[in-house]
Amino acid sequence: MPEIPPDIPPEQSLITYPSAFPIKVMGAQVEGFVDALVVVARQFDPAFDPSTIERRPSSTGKYLGVTLTITATSREQLDELYRTLSTHPMVKVVL
């Protein structure tokens, strides 16, 4: 399991909260993948708008890269969102 970095004081953070924050997710291009990501995004940002999702299929069409832009309100929210996406069974990579 990855080690959790120590808390960064707000004055040293490179992110100003709240802010639009893009998260890139890759998974198999299968039915329900994007819908599953929307469900997760809305757990952390109830106002998440699915129409803002960017999709990029791989050259073979086997995988789909998705960019979700959520409203980040804290480092804790982002850390938990990354953990939730990383452990989702349909997700291969989160950046």
ChimeraX attribute file (.defattr): number of C-alpha atoms within 10 A of each C-alpha:
attribute: neighborCount
match mode: 1-to-1
recipient: residues
	/A:1	3
	/A:2	4
	/A:3	5
	/A:4	7
	/A:5	6
	/A:6	6
	/A:7	9
	/A:8	10
	/A:9	7
	/A:10	12
	/A:11	8
	/A:12	7
	/A:13	11
	/A:14	8
	/A:15	15
	/A:16	12
	/A:17	14
	/A:18	11
	/A:19	13
	/A:20	14
	/A:21	15
	/A:22	16
	/A:23	17
	/A:24	14
	/A:25	21
	/A:26	21
	/A:27	19
	/A:28	16
	/A:29	17
	/A:30	11
	/A:31	8
	/A:32	10
	/A:33	17
	/A:34	20
	/A:35	11
	/A:36	14
	/A:37	21
	/A:38	17
	/A:39	14
	/A:40	16
	/A:41	23
	/A:42	14
	/A:43	13
	/A:44	18
	/A:45	18
	/A:46	12
	/A:47	11
	/A:48	19
	/A:49	14
	/A:50	17
	/A:51	7
	/A:52	11
	/A:53	16
	/A:54	13
	/A:55	15
	/A:56	13
	/A:57	15
	/A:58	13
	/A:59	8
	/A:60	7
	/A:61	10
	/A:62	11
	/A:63	16
	/A:64	20
	/A:65	20
	/A:66	21
	/A:67	19
	/A:68	24
	/A:69	20
	/A:70	24
	/A:71	20
	/A:72	20
	/A:73	17
	/A:74	14
	/A:75	15
	/A:76	11
	/A:77	14
	/A:78	17
	/A:79	11
	/A:80	12
	/A:81	18
	/A:82	16
	/A:83	12
	/A:84	15
	/A:85	20
	/A:86	16
	/A:87	12
	/A:88	14
	/A:89	9
	/A:90	18
	/A:91	18
	/A:92	15
	/A:93	14
	/A:94	17
	/A:95	10
